[in-house]
Amino acid sequence: MATETKSKASKAEKPAYDHEEIKVRRVNFSFDKKKPRFYYKNNPFSTAFINTLHILFPTGERFFVNSVLKYQKQITDEKLKKQIRNFCGQEGVHSAMHERFWKILKDNNYQYEGYEQHIDDLLHKGVAKVKLPFFKDPTVDIAITACLEHFTALFGHAIFKRVDISETAAPQDIAELFQWHAAEEIEHKHVAFDVMQQVDEQEYIKRVIAMPIATAILYSYLTFGTGMLMYQDRKYLEYTKLPKQLYEFSTGLFMELQGDVFKEYLSFFRKDFHPSNLDDYYLAEDFFKDKAYA
């Protein structure tokens, strides 16, 4: 009876979920090395696409962190300052966990280092240095970050609402990694946008310009990365099955992930847009409610 009372008390004492807290969770994912080479529905296209995300995320999130921290001293709102710190903490853990998966890629003899370095150079030596004429603040990195965070939040939404991550579709350690990442992307989706609005009085026209650029960068590198990994898989492919597998990827994982992008993409171009307009924080809350690391 005493144990039962204690258990009920500890449950009652658990603080209510607050998406604005943007909690940094110290997760520790590890991955089973015995995975099939094509671990998502035995589909090489889908698996190559997911592996490309594993490669893209770490360098992309370092870029997001650098873009936000660049303006940290200009932020006077204490709540937003704390959210910036926790945003950076979450993104840092995301990078570390996806990089941990690179060991699986290396064990499968994928060569991706040049691709990853090219993306790193593009973002940190290219986009971060771009100066736009006729703007009081000529930089574009925080605007590109706000645009790409719009995508990651919508991808996160889709992972909970549309994407098949059942046990028969994907290894559950990878599924949980992406669900955890998706939940935190939903939690912090407004931070870069709020920073941009506070530090740049011309943020609207800049984000309207930046969004097509960010879209082109994202989908170009997703396409190239998927193709690069598929080429490296060529001796493992059953070529007679490729048309069907491409169809299943295009109408399955890819379309499922894009479903909310198609619905919400243009909303970003409205002057009164804010990421929190899509109130889907309950998806993160539902995911974290039974997680020990929450």
C-alpha positions in Angstrom: 0.0 0.0 0.0 2.8 2.4 0.9 4.5 1.7 -2.5 1.3 2.3 -4.3 0.8 5.6 -2.5 4.3 6.7 -3.3 3.9 5.8 -6.9 0.7 7.9 -7.2 2.3 10.8 -5.5 5.3 10.8 -7.8 2.9 10.7 -10.8 1.0 13.6 -9.4 4.2 15.6 -8.9 5.2 15.3 -12.5 5.1 18.8 -14.0 2.6 19.5 -16.7 3.9 19.4 -20.2 4.9 22.9 -21.5 6.0 23.1 -25.1 7.4 26.5 -24.5 10.0 25.1 -22.1 11.8 23.5 -25.0 13.4 21.0 -22.7 16.9 19.6 -23.6 16.6 15.8 -23.2 19.7 13.7 -22.7 18.8 10.8 -24.9 21.2 8.0 -25.6 20.2 6.1 -28.8 22.1 3.1 -29.9 21.5 1.1 -33.1 21.5 -2.6 -33.8 24.2 -3.3 -36.4 22.3 -6.3 -37.7 19.8 -4.3 -39.7 18.9 -5.3 -43.2 20.7 -3.1 -45.7 17.3 -1.8 -46.9 15.8 -1.5 -43.5 12.6 0.5 -44.4 10.1 -1.8 -46.0 12.9 -3.6 -47.8 12.9 -0.6 -50.2 16.2 0.8 -51.4 14.8 4.2 -52.4 13.1 4.7 -49.0 16.2 3.6 -47.1 18.5 5.8 -49.1 16.2 8.8 -48.5 16.3 8.2 -44.7 20.0 7.7 -44.8 20.4 11.0 -46.6 18.4 12.7 -43.8 20.9 11.1 -41.3 23.7 12.8 -43.2 22.0 16.1 -43.8 20.7 16.8 -40.3 24.0 17.2 -38.3 25.6 19.9 -40.5 22.2 21.5 -41.1 21.5 21.8 -37.4 24.9 23.3 -36.7 24.1 25.9 -39.2 20.7 26.6 -37.5 22.5 27.0 -34.1 25.1 29.4 -35.5 22.5 31.5 -37.3 20.5 31.9 -34.1 23.4 32.5 -31.8 24.7 35.2 -34.1 21.8 37.4 -32.9 21.7 36.3 -29.2 23.1 39.5 -27.8 20.4 41.5 -29.6 17.5 39.7 -27.8 16.2 41.4 -24.7 13.2 39.2 -24.0 14.3 36.8 -21.2 11.9 34.1 -22.2 13.2 34.0 -25.8 16.8 34.1 -24.6 16.1 30.9 -22.6 14.4 29.3 -25.5 17.4 30.1 -27.7 19.7 28.3 -25.3 17.4 25.3 -25.2 16.9 25.4 -29.0 20.7 25.2 -29.4 20.8 22.4 -26.8 18.1 20.3 -28.6 19.8 20.8 -32.0 23.1 19.8 -30.6 21.7 16.5 -29.3 20.0 15.9 -32.6 23.3 16.3 -34.4 25.0 13.9 -32.1 22.4 11.2 -32.3 22.2 11.3 -36.1 26.0 11.2 -36.4 25.9 8.1 -34.2 24.0 6.4 -37.0 26.9 7.2 -39.4 28.7 4.1 -37.9 26.0 2.0 -39.6 26.6 3.7 -42.9 30.3 3.1 -42.6 29.8 -0.5 -41.7 27.8 -0.8 -44.9 30.7 0.8 -46.9 28.8 3.9 -47.9 31.1 6.8 -49.0 29.3 10.0 -48.0 32.1 12.2 -46.5 32.5 14.3 -49.6 28.8 14.9 -49.8 28.5 15.9 -46.2 31.5 18.2 -46.5 30.0 19.8 -49.5 26.8 20.6 -47.7 28.8 21.9 -44.7 30.8 24.2 -47.0 27.6 25.4 -48.8 25.9 26.3 -45.5 28.8 27.6 -43.4 31.1 29.1 -46.0 28.4 30.0 -48.6 24.9 30.8 -47.2 26.3 32.2 -43.9 28.4 34.7 -45.9 25.8 35.9 -48.4 25.0 39.6 -48.3 21.9 40.9 -49.9 22.0 44.5 -51.4 19.5 47.1 -50.3 18.8 45.6 -46.8 19.8 47.2 -43.5 20.8 43.8 -42.3 22.2 42.2 -45.5 22.6 38.7 -44.0 20.3 35.9 -45.0 21.3 33.0 -42.7 18.6 33.5 -40.1 16.0 33.8 -42.8 17.2 30.6 -44.4 17.1 28.9 -41.0 13.5 30.1 -40.4 12.5 28.6 -43.8 14.2 25.3 -43.2 12.8 25.1 -39.7 9.3 25.4 -41.3 10.2 22.3 -43.3 11.5 20.3 -40.3 8.4 21.1 -38.2 6.1 20.0 -41.1 8.2 16.8 -41.6 7.8 16.3 -37.8 4.1 16.7 -38.0 3.9 14.2 -40.8 6.0 11.6 -39.0 3.2 11.5 -36.3 0.2 11.9 -38.6 1.1 10.2 -41.9 4.4 8.2 -42.0 4.2 4.5 -41.5 6.7 3.7 -38.7 5.1 0.4 -37.6 7.3 -2.5 -36.6 6.7 -4.1 -40.0 7.9 -0.9 -41.8 11.0 0.2 -39.9 13.4 -0.9 -37.1 11.9 0.6 -34.0 15.2 2.2 -32.8 15.3 4.3 -35.9 11.6 5.0 -35.7 11.9 6.3 -32.1 14.9 8.4 -33.1 12.9 10.2 -35.8 9.8 10.5 -33.5 11.9 12.1 -30.7 13.5 14.4 -33.2 10.2 15.2 -34.8 8.6 16.0 -31.4 11.4 18.5 -30.5 11.2 20.1 -33.9 7.6 20.8 -33.2 8.5 22.2 -29.8 11.1 24.7 -31.0 9.7 25.5 -34.5 9.1 29.1 -33.6 12.4 30.0 -32.1 14.4 31.0 -35.2 11.3 32.7 -36.6 10.9 34.8 -33.4 14.6 35.7 -33.4 14.3 36.8 -37.0 11.3 39.0 -36.3 12.9 40.7 -33.4 16.3 41.5 -35.0 15.3 42.3 -38.6 12.6 44.9 -39.4 12.7 43.7 -43.0 12.2 40.1 -42.2 9.0 39.6 -44.2 10.4 40.5 -47.6 13.6 38.6 -46.7 11.8 35.4 -45.9 9.7 35.6 -49.0 13.0 35.8 -51.0 14.7 33.1 -48.9 12.0 30.5 -49.0 12.4 29.5 -52.7 16.2 29.4 -52.2 15.9 27.2 -49.1 13.4 24.9 -50.9 15.8 24.5 -53.9 18.7 23.7 -51.6 16.8 21.2 -49.5 15.2 19.2 -52.3 18.3 19.3 -54.5 20.5 17.8 -51.8 17.8 15.3 -50.7 17.5 14.1 -54.4 21.3 14.0 -55.0 22.0 12.3 -51.7 19.4 9.6 -52.3 20.7 9.0 -55.8 24.3 8.9 -54.6 23.5 6.2 -52.0 21.4 4.3 -54.5 24.3 4.2 -56.9 26.5 2.8 -54.2 23.9 0.1 -53.6 23.9 -0.9 -57.2 25.3 -4.4 -56.7 22.6 -5.1 -54.0 19.7 -4.1 -56.2 17.2 -6.3 -58.0 16.7 -4.2 -61.1 13.5 -5.8 -62.2 12.0 -4.7 -58.9 13.2 -1.1 -59.1 10.1 0.4 -61.0 7.8 -1.0 -58.4 10.1 0.1 -55.5 10.3 3.6 -56.9 6.5 3.8 -57.2 6.1 2.5 -53.6 8.6 5.1 -52.3 7.1 8.0 -54.3 3.5 7.2 -53.2 4.5 6.0 -49.8 7.2 7.4 -47.6 8.0 10.4 -49.8 4.4 11.4 -50.2 3.5 10.8 -46.6 6.4 13.0 -45.5 5.3 15.8 -47.9 1.6 15.7 -47.1 1.7 18.6 -44.7 4.3 20.5 -46.7 1.8 20.6 -49.6 -0.9 22.0 -47.3 1.2 24.4 -45.2 4.1 25.6 -47.5 2.4 28.7 -48.9 1.2 29.8 -45.4 4.8 30.9 -44.8 4.4 33.6 -47.4 1.6 35.3 -45.5 2.6 38.5 -43.7 0.8 37.3 -40.5 2.4 33.8 -40.6 3.7 32.4 -37.4 4.9 28.7 -36.9 2.5 28.3 -33.9 -0.5 28.9 -36.1 -0.4 25.2 -36.7 -1.2 24.1 -33.2 0.2 20.6 -33.2 2.1 20.7 -29.9 -0.1 17.9 -28.6 1.8 15.5 -30.9 5.0 16.1 -28.9 3.1 15.9 -25.6 1.6 12.6 -26.5 4.9 11.2 -27.6 6.8 12.3 -24.5 4.1 11.3 -21.9 5.5 7.8 -21.4 9.1 8.4 -22.1 11.7 8.1 -19.3 13.9 10.7 -20.9 11.0 13.2 -21.2 
